[in-house]
Amino acid sequence: MKIPQISLLAVILFGSLPLRAAGPAPESEVKILKAATDFGLSSTGVVWMADPADEVLWKFPGFDYDGKSELLPAAGSEPFAKFRRVTLPKETDVSWSHKILFKVPKAFQSGDLLHLVYWVRAGKSETAGRTFPVDISSRPVQDKVRSEIIKTELVEDWQIVHIEIPVLDELTEGELNISFQVGGSSHVTDIGGVALLKE
């Protein structure tokens, strides 16, 4: 596996996650952290993990979209139990016509260094070589993080993607936005193990 960078086609909104009582980290977080540190990331732990079961498919108003989003079980060798498959059967004009949007329900301090990690692959061989973009931003107040769009070329095997997110100003819950842009060319794309780690 390699450590690249990306953007997607359908938007997924996540509600607030309940606070967890002190104690051992869930097995899912332990697996994600181990996989990330095996690739050389320095982290004190997982501060947020997306739950693919909570995802809601979204499209930008005005675009015709008859694709679908499915929750599927992972094979067992991945550091996550389930993943999200997005299928776009026909091309749209722009990559941001459909998104998977994470409004991270956590607050962060200025100076924090976050590590976004996730796994992505082409869900079918014809999708290999397609560019997968992710947009990192703060909303509604911009420039609280370094806004940028990172792109990854999809391959048929799972690949881990790592993006550093320096926090430039205090972020309240829900202000950090992570948007996988899944519009554009027709495709089948799999995404799993979306998490934020803190250094």
C-alpha positions as CSV (number, residue, x, y, z in Angstrom):
1,M,0.0,0.0,0.0
2,K,1.0,3.6,-0.5
3,I,0.0,6.9,1.1
4,P,-1.6,9.2,-1.5
5,Q,-4.2,12.0,-1.4
6,I,-8.0,12.5,-2.9
7,S,-11.7,13.9,-3.7
8,L,-15.3,12.1,-4.2
9,L,-18.9,12.3,-5.8
10,A,-21.8,11.9,-3.2
11,V,-22.2,13.9,0.1
12,I,-22.5,12.1,3.4
13,L,-23.6,14.0,6.5
14,F,-22.8,12.8,10.0
15,G,-24.6,13.7,13.2
16,S,-23.0,14.3,16.5
17,L,-21.4,11.3,18.0
18,P,-22.0,10.5,21.7
19,L,-19.2,11.0,24.1
20,R,-17.5,7.8,25.2
21,A,-16.8,7.0,28.9
22,A,-13.1,6.6,29.8
23,G,-11.8,3.2,29.2
24,P,-10.1,1.0,26.5
25,A,-10.5,2.3,23.0
26,P,-12.9,0.4,20.7
27,E,-11.3,-2.3,18.6
28,S,-12.1,-0.4,15.4
29,E,-10.0,2.6,16.7
30,V,-7.1,0.3,17.7
31,K,-7.0,-1.2,14.2
32,I,-7.1,2.2,12.5
33,L,-4.4,3.6,14.7
34,K,-2.1,0.5,14.2
35,A,-2.5,0.7,10.5
36,A,-1.8,4.4,10.4
37,T,1.3,4.1,12.6
38,D,2.5,1.1,10.6
39,F,2.8,3.6,7.7
40,G,4.9,6.0,9.8
41,L,2.3,8.4,11.2
42,S,3.0,9.8,14.6
43,S,-0.2,10.1,16.6
44,T,-1.5,10.1,20.2
45,G,-4.7,8.4,19.1
46,V,-8.0,8.5,17.1
47,V,-10.1,11.6,17.9
48,W,-12.9,10.9,15.5
49,M,-14.1,8.0,13.3
50,A,-16.8,8.2,10.6
51,D,-19.5,5.5,11.0
52,P,-20.4,4.4,7.4
53,A,-23.8,3.2,8.6
54,D,-24.8,6.8,9.4
55,E,-24.0,8.2,6.0
56,V,-26.6,10.0,3.9
57,L,-26.2,10.4,0.2
58,W,-26.4,14.0,-1.0
59,K,-26.4,15.7,-4.4
60,F,-26.0,19.4,-5.4
61,P,-29.5,20.8,-6.5
62,G,-30.0,20.8,-10.2
63,F,-28.0,17.7,-11.1
64,D,-29.8,14.6,-12.4
65,Y,-28.4,11.6,-10.4
66,D,-29.6,8.0,-10.4
67,G,-26.6,6.5,-8.7
68,K,-26.6,4.7,-5.3
69,S,-24.6,4.4,-2.1
70,E,-24.3,1.0,-0.4
71,L,-22.9,-0.2,2.9
72,L,-20.9,-3.4,2.4
73,P,-18.9,-5.7,4.7
74,A,-15.1,-5.7,4.4
75,A,-13.3,-8.9,3.6
76,G,-11.6,-9.1,7.0
77,S,-8.0,-8.1,6.3
78,E,-8.8,-4.4,6.3
79,P,-8.7,-2.3,9.6
80,F,-12.4,-1.6,9.3
81,A,-15.5,-3.8,9.3
82,K,-17.6,-2.1,6.7
83,F,-17.1,0.3,3.8
84,R,-19.2,2.6,1.6
85,R,-19.6,1.9,-2.2
86,V,-20.7,4.8,-4.3
87,T,-21.9,4.1,-7.9
88,L,-22.4,6.8,-10.4
89,P,-23.7,5.3,-13.6
90,K,-23.5,8.4,-15.8
91,E,-21.2,11.4,-16.0
92,T,-22.0,14.8,-14.4
93,D,-20.5,18.1,-15.4
94,V,-18.4,18.7,-12.2
95,S,-16.8,16.6,-9.5
96,W,-18.6,18.5,-6.7
97,S,-22.1,17.7,-8.1
98,H,-22.1,14.8,-5.5
99,K,-20.3,14.6,-2.3
100,I,-19.7,12.7,0.9
101,L,-19.5,15.4,3.5
102,F,-18.3,14.9,7.0
103,K,-19.0,17.8,9.5
104,V,-16.6,16.6,12.2
105,P,-18.5,16.8,15.6
106,K,-15.3,17.7,17.5
107,A,-13.7,20.9,18.7
108,F,-10.0,21.6,18.1
109,Q,-7.6,24.3,19.3
110,S,-5.3,26.5,17.3
111,G,-2.0,24.8,16.7
112,D,-3.5,21.3,16.7
113,L,-2.1,19.0,14.0
114,L,-4.6,16.5,12.7
115,H,-4.1,13.6,10.4
116,L,-6.9,12.5,8.2
117,V,-6.7,8.9,7.1
118,Y,-9.0,6.8,4.9
119,W,-8.8,3.9,2.5
120,V,-10.1,4.0,-1.0
121,R,-10.1,1.8,-4.1
122,A,-11.7,1.4,-7.5
123,G,-14.8,-0.7,-7.0
124,K,-14.5,-2.1,-10.6
125,S,-11.6,-2.3,-12.9
126,E,-13.0,0.4,-15.3
127,T,-12.7,2.9,-12.5
128,A,-9.0,2.4,-12.0
129,G,-7.0,5.5,-13.0
130,R,-9.9,7.9,-12.0
131,T,-9.0,10.9,-9.9
132,F,-10.6,10.9,-6.4
133,P,-10.6,14.4,-4.7
134,V,-11.2,15.4,-1.1
135,D,-11.8,19.0,-0.1
136,I,-10.6,20.1,3.4
137,S,-12.2,23.4,4.7
138,S,-13.8,25.1,7.6
139,R,-17.4,26.3,7.5
140,P,-19.1,28.7,8.0
141,V,-15.9,30.7,8.9
142,Q,-13.2,29.9,6.3
143,D,-9.4,29.7,6.7
144,K,-9.5,28.1,10.2
145,V,-7.6,25.3,8.5
146,R,-5.5,25.2,5.4
147,S,-8.1,24.8,2.7
148,E,-7.1,22.6,-0.1
149,I,-8.3,19.9,-2.5
150,I,-6.2,16.7,-2.5
151,K,-6.4,14.2,-5.4
152,T,-5.6,10.5,-5.5
153,E,-5.5,8.2,-8.5
154,L,-7.6,5.1,-7.8
155,V,-6.3,1.6,-8.1
156,E,-8.1,-1.7,-7.7
157,D,-6.5,-2.5,-4.3
158,W,-7.2,-0.7,-1.1
159,Q,-4.7,2.2,-0.6
160,I,-4.4,4.3,2.5
161,V,-4.5,8.1,2.1
162,H,-3.0,10.5,4.6
163,I,-3.6,14.2,4.7
164,E,-2.2,16.6,7.4
165,I,-4.6,19.2,8.6
166,P,-3.0,22.1,10.6
167,V,-5.6,23.9,12.7
168,L,-5.0,27.7,12.3
169,D,-7.7,28.9,14.5
170,E,-10.1,27.5,17.1
171,L,-12.7,25.1,15.6
172,T,-16.0,24.5,17.3
173,E,-18.0,21.2,16.7
174,G,-19.0,20.8,13.1
175,E,-16.8,23.5,11.7
176,L,-14.2,21.2,10.2
177,N,-15.6,19.9,6.9
178,I,-14.2,16.9,5.0
179,S,-15.8,16.6,1.6
180,F,-15.2,13.6,-0.7
181,Q,-16.3,14.8,-4.2
182,V,-17.8,11.8,-6.1
183,G,-19.3,13.6,-9.1
184,G,-17.8,13.8,-12.6
185,S,-17.1,10.7,-14.7
186,S,-19.1,7.5,-14.1
187,H,-17.5,5.2,-11.6
188,V,-17.7,2.7,-8.8
189,T,-15.6,3.8,-5.8
190,D,-15.2,2.2,-2.3
191,I,-14.3,4.2,0.8
192,G,-13.6,2.9,4.3
193,G,-11.8,3.6,7.6
194,V,-12.3,7.4,7.5
195,A,-10.7,8.8,10.7
196,L,-9.0,11.8,12.3
197,L,-5.8,11.2,14.4
198,K,-4.1,13.8,16.5
199,E,-0.4,14.3,16.9
